[in-house]
């Protein structure tokens, strides 16, 4: 083979992977890039397939999707459990878009910067998204309360610690609640309660069944009210318009918590619940 033909063959071989990468594009975006430790972390992956062949991920299709989460370049974080096996098809000349939860698989409990990248492996080629920066921060604790739960027969007493934290993201201040068992060192949930207006601290009260009641101002004329159980599930939520009137939580003496309402308080659409 002449040197000219050899050089042409090398160029063509190098061009094939580059052309394939141009025809398959992958991106990864995070719902929030600034979170508390153990707060739900959702990654949306989009794969554009401009080839004439469907890409079968999982189910023996020859392609796989994974995430690379690093605390520094080349230093992957530990896994809390094996990643879930995923299965989907990216149609030829089509697109796939899906959302994946990362917080229960990758160890992001330590406050520090991280990077997240999605990787598709297909036909012995790696297609990687751009790396997305993630900041895990402790936030600022603004309130906390401990609830003593009524034990079931034969069970030992249990407790829950509810703590409220604020942090800045997306150019606004948000409020989050953390529910944990202080005796078992177990975190049940971390939930976002939405925007909070500075100047008035949130109200946190515990009722006779160990549920947390949270009331906080979301605008100069509106409040959000949430009731959250010891297992971290949302029990109730409500939005309240006040026309400037200040609201607070009160206890009726029998372990029941309610919002003190004046004549100018009217219900509005809930602010979105836990998120």
Secondary structure, 3 states (H helix, E strand, C coil): CCHHHHHHHHHHHHHHHHHHHHHEEEEEEECCCEECCCCCCEEEEEEEECCCCCEEECCCCCEEEEEEEEEECCEECCECCCCCCCCEEECCCEEEEEEEECCCCECCCCCEEEEEEEEEEECCEEEECCCEEEEECCCEEEEEEEEEECCCCCCCCEEEEEEEEEEEECCEEEEEEEEEECCCCEEEEEEEEEECCCCCCCEEEECCCCCEEEEEEEECCEEEEEEECCCCCEEEEEEEECCCCCCEEEECCCCCEEEECCCCCEEECCCCCCC
